Amino acid sequence: MKQGDTSMKVAVDIVQEEVEGDYGYVDGIKLTCEHCGHEVQVFGTGSASARRGASMLREECPNGENNFYDIDWYE
């Protein structure tokens, strides 16, 4: 890691659950960063949804980090 680089590979917990959509609840997943505990929810339960959630975690990091989330185990 370069000096000043705040990115690292971080484990993520992924749990399937119903998430609230525009017309009620639908199948989705909740992703939780195991580094800071930040959570996001996404629609769908497949690998594309997991990638979207990992991207959201990176964009929304409350610590301003640019982490890479290990979701390979979910795919």
C-alpha positions as CSV (number, residue, x, y, z in Angstrom):
1,M,0.0,0.0,0.0
2,K,1.3,3.4,-0.9
3,Q,1.8,6.1,1.7
4,G,-1.4,8.1,2.0
5,D,-3.4,5.3,0.3
6,T,-6.4,4.5,2.5
7,S,-7.5,1.4,0.6
8,M,-7.4,-2.2,1.8
9,K,-9.1,-5.4,1.2
10,V,-11.9,-5.8,3.7
11,A,-14.1,-8.7,4.7
12,V,-17.8,-8.2,4.3
13,D,-20.8,-10.0,5.9
14,I,-23.6,-10.7,3.4
15,V,-27.1,-11.8,4.6
16,Q,-30.1,-12.4,2.5
17,E,-33.2,-10.7,3.8
18,E,-36.3,-8.9,2.5
19,V,-35.7,-5.2,1.7
20,E,-38.3,-2.5,1.3
21,G,-39.0,-1.6,-2.3
22,D,-41.4,0.9,-3.9
23,Y,-44.3,-1.7,-3.9
24,G,-43.5,-3.7,-0.7
25,Y,-40.8,-6.0,0.3
26,V,-38.6,-7.9,-2.1
27,D,-35.7,-10.4,-1.8
28,G,-32.4,-8.7,-1.3
29,I,-29.1,-8.7,0.6
30,K,-27.6,-6.6,3.4
31,L,-23.9,-6.1,3.3
32,T,-21.9,-5.1,6.4
33,C,-18.3,-3.9,6.4
34,E,-16.4,-5.9,9.0
35,H,-13.9,-3.0,9.3
36,C,-16.3,-0.3,10.5
37,G,-19.8,-1.8,10.6
38,H,-21.4,0.3,7.9
39,E,-24.4,-1.4,6.2
40,V,-26.1,-1.1,2.9
41,Q,-29.1,-3.0,1.4
42,V,-29.6,-3.9,-2.3
43,F,-32.3,-5.6,-4.3
44,G,-31.6,-9.1,-5.6
45,T,-29.6,-12.0,-4.1
46,G,-27.2,-12.8,-6.9
47,S,-23.5,-12.0,-7.5
48,A,-24.4,-8.8,-9.4
49,S,-26.3,-7.6,-6.3
50,A,-23.3,-8.4,-4.1
51,R,-21.0,-6.4,-6.5
52,R,-23.4,-3.5,-6.4
53,G,-23.5,-3.6,-2.6
54,A,-19.7,-3.7,-2.4
55,S,-19.5,-0.7,-4.7
56,M,-22.0,1.1,-2.5
57,L,-20.0,0.3,0.6
58,R,-16.9,1.8,-1.1
59,E,-18.8,5.0,-2.2
60,E,-20.5,5.5,1.2
61,C,-17.6,4.7,3.6
62,P,-18.1,6.9,6.6
63,N,-14.3,6.9,7.2
64,G,-13.6,8.2,3.7
65,E,-11.7,5.0,2.8
66,N,-11.5,3.4,-0.7
67,N,-11.7,-0.2,0.4
68,F,-12.1,-3.3,-1.8
69,Y,-14.6,-5.7,-0.4
70,D,-14.0,-9.5,-0.5
71,I,-17.3,-10.8,-2.0
72,D,-15.7,-13.6,-4.0
73,W,-16.9,-16.2,-1.5
74,Y,-20.5,-15.1,-2.1
75,E,-20.3,-15.5,-5.9
